[in-house]
Amino acid sequence: KGQENGYLYFNIGNCYYNLNQLGEAILYYKQALKYLPTDEKLLRNHEIACSKRVSFVDIESDNKLIETLLFFHFSFTQLTKILLALILSLFVLGFFISSIILKKNSLKRFSYLSAFLYFIFLFSLALNYYYPNKEGVLIKDSFVLQDAGENYVSLIDKPYGIGSSIRVISSKGGWYKVRLNDGRFGYIKESNLMLVL
């Protein structure tokens, strides 16, 4: 019914885990982590489910330096980022008005710093909106083919296992175009992969 809730996704993940449907369980745990990134029970269940995978592959970071510097972009929920951006906007306004009234250089420095942090958070929100990081989870063992169609050769020697995560670029006629960790592009059947929304 269009309801989105971290605890709901967490419980759906638990149901799939109890049904031994590992791919779907991991998918819903990942969905729940977007809302509850620090929930200990969720993190533990996700870790347990991931430890049961066989022949799996996971998305590798493109740039660990950016992820370290902009950690909040990857670990904070969208709602948390919006709230922090609002709080920072109040700080910017408060420091700016105070520096004009009191004419103190220290307040001016704080207003510049808070403005810089505010724009970083706005940039992070814009990245989420315009360039969402599409991630897919395999619910069936899958080869990655050179193009969209059963007759194409596989880019990998053995199939990626259930519960593997992979970067999804687009969809085309019942196939997802994906990017492998080595930079190559290939195709996986849509029925074998579900997107983390």
GILIN-V535644 format. One record per backbone hydrogen bond with DSSP energy under -0.5 kcal/mol. CO is the residue of the C=O (numbers start at 1). NH is the residue of the N-H. E is the energy in kcal/mol with one decimal. If there is no record, write none. Layout:
BEGIN
co/nh/e
CO/NH/E
CO/NH/E
END
This chain:
BEGIN
co/nh/e
5/9/-2.4
6/10/-2.3
7/11/-2.3
8/12/-2.3
9/13/-2.5
10/14/-2.1
11/15/-2.2
12/16/-2.4
13/17/-2.4
14/18/-2.4
15/19/-1.2
16/21/-2.7
17/20/-1.7
20/22/-0.9
21/25/-2.1
22/26/-2.6
23/27/-2.2
24/28/-2.4
25/29/-2.2
26/30/-2.5
27/31/-2.0
28/32/-2.5
29/33/-2.2
30/34/-0.8
31/34/-0.8
31/35/-0.5
32/35/-1.4
32/36/-2.6
36/39/-1.3
39/43/-2.5
40/44/-2.4
41/45/-2.7
42/46/-2.6
43/47/-2.2
44/48/-2.5
45/49/-2.6
46/50/-2.5
47/51/-1.9
48/52/-0.6
49/52/-1.1
50/53/-1.4
55/161/-3.2
57/165/-1.8
63/67/-1.9
64/68/-1.9
65/69/-2.6
66/70/-3.1
68/71/-0.9
70/73/-1.5
70/74/-0.7
71/74/-1.0
71/75/-2.0
72/76/-2.1
77/81/-2.2
78/82/-2.2
79/83/-2.5
80/84/-2.7
81/85/-2.4
82/86/-2.1
83/87/-2.5
84/88/-2.8
85/89/-2.0
86/90/-1.7
87/91/-2.0
88/92/-2.9
89/93/-2.4
90/94/-2.9
91/95/-3.2
92/96/-2.5
93/97/-2.6
94/98/-2.4
95/99/-2.6
96/100/-1.6
97/101/-2.5
98/102/-3.2
99/103/-1.1
104/108/-1.4
105/109/-2.2
106/110/-1.9
107/111/-2.2
108/112/-2.0
109/113/-2.5
110/114/-2.8
111/115/-1.9
112/116/-2.3
113/117/-2.4
114/118/-2.2
115/119/-2.2
116/120/-1.7
117/121/-2.1
118/122/-2.2
119/123/-2.3
120/124/-2.2
121/125/-2.3
122/126/-2.3
123/127/-2.3
124/128/-2.0
125/129/-1.8
126/130/-3.1
127/131/-2.4
132/134/-1.2
134/168/-1.7
135/196/-3.4
136/166/-2.3
137/194/-2.4
138/163/-3.0
142/160/-2.9
143/145/-0.6
144/155/-3.9
144/156/-0.5
145/187/-2.4
147/149/-1.1
149/152/-1.3
153/146/-2.2
160/142/-2.3
161/164/-1.7
164/138/-2.4
166/136/-3.0
167/179/-2.2
170/177/-2.8
172/175/-1.0
174/190/-2.7
175/172/-3.5
176/178/-0.5
176/188/-2.2
177/169/-3.2
177/170/-1.2
178/186/-2.2
179/167/-0.8
180/183/-1.9
184/180/-3.2
186/178/-2.9
187/145/-2.6
188/176/-3.5
189/192/-1.5
190/193/-1.1
192/139/-2.4
192/140/-1.1
194/137/-2.9
195/197/-0.8
196/135/-0.6
END
